[in-house]
Amino acid sequence: MKKKSLTKEEIIHLAKLAGLNLTDKEVEKYKIQLEETISYIENLNELDTEKVKPTSHTTSLTNVYFKDGQQNENAFSLSAVFRNAKNKEKNYFKVKKIF
């Protein structure tokens, strides 16, 4: 299997997307680590998945709490949700602005 080689520009681009400012030393470190990760994940290409159905989750459970159309009696009312809230405005929790 051919090992995927990443460029310095690709690492810097990924870091920028993640909101990271990397030093040259960190770029080299993450380049090696990402190449190893990609190589490991590419091993999955060797698996025979011809008869495997696509899925969005690993269990076959669907709506385990109540039947479709049945009233959800476990849901909280708005008054119960906001009962102990210190700061609320209309039907929302009011919190400090996050920068």
N, C-alpha and C positions, 0 to 999 in steps of 0.2 A: 504494500500500500504506500502511495506517495504521501510524504509529509507536507502539510500545508504550511507555507511560509508567509508570514505577515510582514508588511512593510512598516517602517517607522511612522509613516503618514497615516496608515490605517489604525495604528495604536493610538496616535494622537487624536484622530477623528473619534474613535470610540470613547476616549477619555473626555473629549469635549461634549459628546452626547450625554455622558454620565455626570457632567459638571465638575470634572476633575482637572486640576492643573498638575501635570507630571513633570518631574525633572528627567533629564536624559537617562540617569541611572534607573529611575522607576520605569521609564519606557522600555528599556532593555529587559528589566525583570519581568514586566507584564507581557512583553512579547514572547518570551520563553514559556511563561505559564499558560498563555492563551493558545499557543501552538500545541502544547501538550494536551490541553483540554480538548481542542478541536480533533486532535489525533485520537484521543480516547473515545470521543463521541462518534467519530467516523467508523468505529468498530461495529456500530449498529447497522451499517450498510451491508455487513456480511450476513445478517440474519435473514432467514426466509420469512417474509411477512405476507406472502401471497394470499393466504387464507385467513388473515387476521382482519377483522372488521375495524374500521376507524371508530374511535371513541373519544368522548370529551372527559370521561372520568373512568375510574377503574372498577367501580361496583355497578351492579345492575339495579340498585335501589332507585326508585323514583318516588318522590313525594311520600316519604315514610310517615309523615305526621297525620295527614288526613286525606280522605278521598277527594278527587276532583269534584268541585261543586259543593262540597260540604263546608259548613262554616268553621273557620279556625277559631276554636274556643280558647286556644293558648295565647292568642295575641293580646298585647296590652292595649288598654285604651289610652288616648292622649293624656288624660288627666293622671293616669297611673305613671306614665312615662315621665311626665314633668313634675310629679309630686315633690321630689326632693331636689329639684334643680335650683341652684342658687341664682343663676342668671339665665333668663329665657326671654324671648321676644316673639310674640305670636306663637306659632307652632315650631319654633326652632330653639336650639340651645345657643346661647350667646357666649362667645369665647373671645379672648384677646386675639388681635390680628397676628398672623404668623408671617414672618418675613422670609 
